[in-house]
């Protein structure tokens, strides 16, 4: 399967897998849902990261479940709320 045929939302990566990558995909996922954009269900049902091979080989795909997306989106929202609170309190 070529990258242009992968479902999404997807995020192309050129480095190693990191735990926080799911946060980026979760934001893409949530934006598509919140935007109300009419899209094919296969698009938003299969969020993933695509790790490109530096040698030009086949990419490695890391799929995420909707539960993982929901948990990551909540974590991101909590982080934003905390940072806003910290700024309002003048904490550096």
ZIRAMO-V963599 format. One record per pair of residues at least 24 apart in sequence whose ideal C-beta (glycine too) atoms are under 6 Angstrom apart, sorted by the first residue. I is the first residue (numbers start at 1). J is the second residue. D is the distance in whole Angstrom. If there is no record, write none. Layout:
BEGIN
i:I j:J d:D
i:I j:J d:D
END
This chain:
BEGIN
i:7 j:42 d:5
i:7 j:43 d:6
i:7 j:46 d:4
i:8 j:43 d:5
i:9 j:47 d:5
i:10 j:48 d:5
i:10 j:50 d:5
i:11 j:49 d:5
i:12 j:50 d:5
i:13 j:49 d:6
i:13 j:51 d:5
i:14 j:52 d:5
i:21 j:49 d:5
i:22 j:72 d:4
i:23 j:72 d:5
i:23 j:76 d:5
i:26 j:69 d:5
i:26 j:72 d:4
i:26 j:73 d:4
i:29 j:69 d:5
i:30 j:73 d:5
END
